[in-house]
Amino acid sequence: MSLPQLWMAYLTYPTILLYFALILVSAGIAIALTPRLVPTLIVAVLVVAIYPFAWYAIHRFILHGRWLYRNPLTASLWKRVHFDHHQDPHLLDVLFGSPLNTIPTIAIIVMPIGWALDGPSAAFTALATGLIMTCIYEFFHCIQHLAYKPRWAWVAKIKQLHVLHHFHDEDGNYGITNYAADRLFRSFYKDARARPRSAHVFDLGYDIDEAKRYPWVMKLTGAPPKQRPDGARSSGSSAR
């Protein structure tokens, strides 16, 4: 995949276009509410600083937790937001999070920060900043999963670290572009020699035995959990 093909796959995806639209709407509302410069800048910096740690907590303790698939009311949510992605890491259809889940989550995390600092204008500034960070994360997530070979050494390194999360041991390297939280909470590992390969790297612990106890995800999938991905099969596979 060439860089123009990567940009095309990213910029034409409906979820990304929705994020762009919401960034413009949020920024427009923030401006209409006559923001103050200093609080606006402080809010933007705080959201940028908090975002990787919030993502880490969600990724590690919710998406990789086992309580969502054990409840029939949340099994379909877990299947869509993360299980399908680990079952087929290069499948474009589930590479991006569902906006029905991501947008409320972003708003709940960042808007109270802005509101506490400077009211509604800062709250919408925080939302716009959170959406921008999400777009940045999703772009690098594309690089990490699609058949594009980055030339910049830093980008190649973070791709390698994320690939380890999907193909070697899922209990580590939870970051996308920033692994500070992984280092702080000791879930970072630099290469495959650092730890043994996990037996659950593709099924996230939802193996055959778990599927028998908690069958809702398996029923939605229509097949038992896979121990290795089948590869990309979506209509966007030609862009890889």
C-alpha positions as CSV (number, residue, x, y, z in Angstrom):
1,M,0.0,0.0,0.0
2,S,1.3,3.5,-0.9
3,L,0.9,6.6,1.2
4,P,-1.8,8.0,-1.1
5,Q,-3.7,4.7,-0.8
6,L,-3.5,4.9,2.9
7,W,-4.8,8.5,3.0
8,M,-7.6,7.4,0.7
9,A,-8.6,4.5,2.9
10,Y,-8.6,6.8,5.9
11,L,-10.2,10.0,4.5
12,T,-13.0,8.2,2.8
13,Y,-14.1,6.2,5.8
14,P,-17.5,7.4,7.0
15,T,-16.6,7.4,10.7
16,I,-13.6,9.6,10.0
17,L,-15.8,12.0,8.0
18,L,-18.3,12.1,10.8
19,Y,-15.5,13.0,13.3
20,F,-14.3,15.8,11.0
21,A,-17.9,17.2,10.8
22,L,-18.2,17.0,14.6
23,I,-14.9,18.8,15.1
24,L,-16.1,21.7,13.0
25,V,-19.5,21.8,14.8
26,S,-17.9,21.6,18.3
27,A,-15.3,24.3,17.4
28,G,-18.0,26.5,15.9
29,I,-20.1,26.2,19.1
30,A,-17.1,27.0,21.2
31,I,-16.3,30.1,19.2
32,A,-20.0,31.2,19.2
33,L,-19.9,31.1,23.0
34,T,-17.0,33.6,23.0
35,P,-14.2,31.7,24.6
36,R,-11.4,33.2,26.6
37,L,-7.9,32.5,25.2
38,V,-6.0,31.3,28.2
39,P,-8.6,28.8,29.5
40,T,-9.1,27.6,26.0
41,L,-5.4,26.8,25.6
42,I,-5.3,25.2,29.0
43,V,-8.2,22.9,28.2
44,A,-6.7,21.9,24.9
45,V,-3.4,21.0,26.6
46,L,-5.1,19.1,29.4
47,V,-7.1,17.0,26.9
48,V,-4.0,16.2,24.9
49,A,-2.1,15.2,28.0
50,I,-5.0,13.1,29.5
51,Y,-6.1,11.4,26.3
52,P,-3.4,8.7,26.1
53,F,-4.0,7.7,29.8
54,A,-7.8,7.6,29.3
55,W,-7.3,5.5,26.2
56,Y,-5.0,3.2,28.1
57,A,-7.5,2.7,31.0
58,I,-10.4,2.0,28.6
59,H,-8.3,-0.3,26.4
60,R,-6.8,-2.3,29.3
61,F,-9.6,-2.5,31.9
62,I,-12.7,-2.4,29.7
63,L,-11.9,-3.6,26.2
64,H,-9.6,-6.3,27.5
65,G,-11.8,-7.0,30.6
66,R,-13.9,-10.1,30.6
67,W,-17.1,-8.7,32.2
68,L,-18.6,-7.3,29.0
69,Y,-18.9,-10.7,27.2
70,R,-20.2,-12.4,30.3
71,N,-23.4,-10.3,30.2
72,P,-25.9,-10.8,27.4
73,L,-26.7,-7.1,27.5
74,T,-23.2,-6.0,26.7
75,A,-21.8,-9.0,24.7
76,S,-22.7,-7.5,21.4
77,L,-20.9,-4.2,22.4
78,W,-17.7,-6.1,23.3
79,K,-17.8,-8.1,20.1
80,R,-18.1,-5.0,18.0
81,V,-15.7,-2.7,19.8
82,H,-12.8,-5.1,20.3
83,F,-13.3,-8.8,19.9
84,D,-13.8,-8.6,16.2
85,H,-10.8,-6.4,15.9
86,H,-8.5,-9.0,17.6
87,Q,-10.0,-11.9,15.7
88,D,-9.1,-10.1,12.4
89,P,-6.6,-7.3,13.2
90,H,-6.3,-6.1,9.5
91,L,-10.1,-6.1,8.8
92,L,-10.9,-2.5,7.8
93,D,-14.6,-2.9,8.7
94,V,-13.8,-3.1,12.5
95,L,-10.5,-1.2,12.5
96,F,-12.3,2.0,13.5
97,G,-14.4,2.2,16.6
98,S,-18.1,2.6,16.3
99,P,-19.1,6.3,16.6
100,L,-22.1,5.2,18.7
101,N,-19.6,4.2,21.3
102,T,-16.7,6.4,20.8
103,I,-18.4,9.8,20.6
104,P,-20.3,9.5,23.9
105,T,-17.2,8.2,25.6
106,I,-15.1,11.1,24.4
107,A,-17.7,13.6,25.5
108,I,-18.1,12.0,28.9
109,I,-14.3,12.1,29.5
110,V,-13.3,15.5,28.2
111,M,-16.3,17.8,28.4
112,P,-16.5,17.9,32.2
113,I,-12.8,19.0,32.2
114,G,-13.6,22.0,30.0
115,W,-16.8,22.9,31.8
116,A,-15.1,22.9,35.2
117,L,-12.4,25.2,33.9
118,D,-14.4,27.8,32.0
119,G,-18.0,26.7,31.3
120,P,-19.7,25.6,28.1
121,S,-17.3,27.2,25.6
122,A,-14.4,25.3,27.2
123,A,-16.4,22.2,27.3
124,F,-16.9,22.3,23.5
125,T,-13.2,23.1,23.0
126,A,-12.4,20.0,25.0
127,L,-14.8,18.0,22.8
128,A,-13.2,19.3,19.6
129,T,-9.7,18.5,21.0
130,G,-10.8,15.0,22.0
131,L,-12.2,14.4,18.5
132,I,-9.0,15.7,16.9
133,M,-6.9,13.3,19.1
134,T,-9.2,10.5,18.1
135,C,-8.7,11.2,14.4
136,I,-4.9,11.3,15.0
137,Y,-5.0,8.0,16.8
138,E,-7.2,6.4,14.1
139,F,-4.8,7.5,11.4
140,F,-1.8,5.9,13.1
141,H,-4.0,2.9,13.9
142,C,-4.5,2.5,10.1
143,I,-0.8,2.6,9.6
144,Q,-0.3,-0.1,12.2
145,H,-2.9,-2.5,10.7
146,L,-2.9,-1.8,6.9
147,A,-0.3,-3.0,4.5
148,Y,1.7,0.3,4.6
149,K,5.4,0.3,5.5
150,P,6.2,3.6,7.3
151,R,9.5,5.3,6.4
152,W,9.8,7.4,9.6
153,A,11.6,5.4,12.2
154,W,9.3,6.5,15.1
155,V,6.2,5.5,13.2
156,A,7.7,2.1,12.3
157,K,8.6,1.6,15.9
158,I,5.1,2.3,17.3
159,K,3.7,0.0,14.5
160,Q,6.0,-2.8,15.7
161,L,4.8,-2.3,19.3
162,H,1.2,-2.4,18.4
163,V,1.6,-5.4,16.1
164,L,3.1,-7.2,19.2
165,H,-0.1,-6.4,21.1
166,H,-2.1,-8.2,18.3
167,F,0.1,-11.0,17.4
168,H,2.3,-11.8,20.4
169,D,0.8,-10.9,23.8
170,E,-2.4,-8.9,24.2
171,D,-1.7,-8.1,27.9
172,G,0.7,-5.2,27.1
173,N,1.5,-2.4,24.7
174,Y,-2.0,-0.9,25.0
175,G,-1.0,2.4,23.5
176,I,-1.4,3.6,19.9
177,T,1.0,6.5,19.5
178,N,2.0,7.0,23.2
179,Y,3.3,4.2,25.5
180,A,3.9,6.4,28.5
181,A,1.1,4.7,30.4
182,D,2.3,1.3,29.5
183,R,5.8,2.1,30.9
184,L,4.3,3.7,34.0
185,F,2.0,0.7,34.8
186,R,4.6,-1.9,33.6
187,S,2.6,-3.3,30.7
188,F,5.2,-2.2,28.1
189,Y,7.4,-4.7,26.3
190,K,9.8,-3.9,23.5
191,D,10.0,-7.1,21.5
192,A,8.8,-10.8,21.3
193,R,11.8,-11.9,23.3
194,A,10.6,-10.0,26.4
195,R,7.8,-12.4,27.2
196,P,6.3,-15.7,26.0
197,R,3.6,-15.6,23.4
198,S,0.0,-15.5,24.7
199,A,-2.4,-18.3,23.9
200,H,-5.2,-15.7,23.9
201,V,-3.7,-13.0,21.6
202,F,-6.6,-13.5,19.1
203,D,-9.5,-14.5,21.3
204,L,-8.8,-12.2,24.4
205,G,-9.6,-15.1,26.7
206,Y,-12.9,-15.8,25.0
207,D,-11.9,-19.3,24.0
208,I,-14.1,-22.4,23.4
209,D,-14.6,-23.1,27.1
210,E,-15.6,-19.5,27.8
211,A,-17.8,-19.5,24.8
212,K,-19.7,-22.5,26.2
213,R,-20.2,-20.7,29.5
214,Y,-21.1,-17.3,27.9
215,P,-22.4,-18.1,24.4
216,W,-23.7,-14.7,23.4
217,V,-20.7,-13.5,21.4
218,M,-20.3,-16.9,19.7
219,K,-24.0,-16.9,18.7
220,L,-23.6,-13.4,17.2
221,T,-20.4,-14.5,15.4
222,G,-22.0,-17.7,14.1
223,A,-18.9,-19.7,14.8
224,P,-16.5,-20.6,17.6
225,P,-13.7,-18.2,18.5
226,K,-10.8,-18.3,16.1
227,Q,-7.2,-19.0,17.2
228,R,-5.8,-17.1,14.2
229,P,-7.2,-14.5,11.9
230,D,-8.5,-15.3,8.4
231,G,-7.1,-12.1,7.0
232,A,-8.9,-9.1,5.5
233,R,-12.2,-9.9,3.8
234,S,-13.9,-6.5,3.6
235,S,-14.8,-4.5,0.5
236,G,-11.9,-2.2,1.4
237,S,-9.4,-5.0,1.1
238,S,-8.3,-3.7,-2.2
239,A,-6.8,-0.7,-0.5
240,R,-4.4,-2.8,1.6
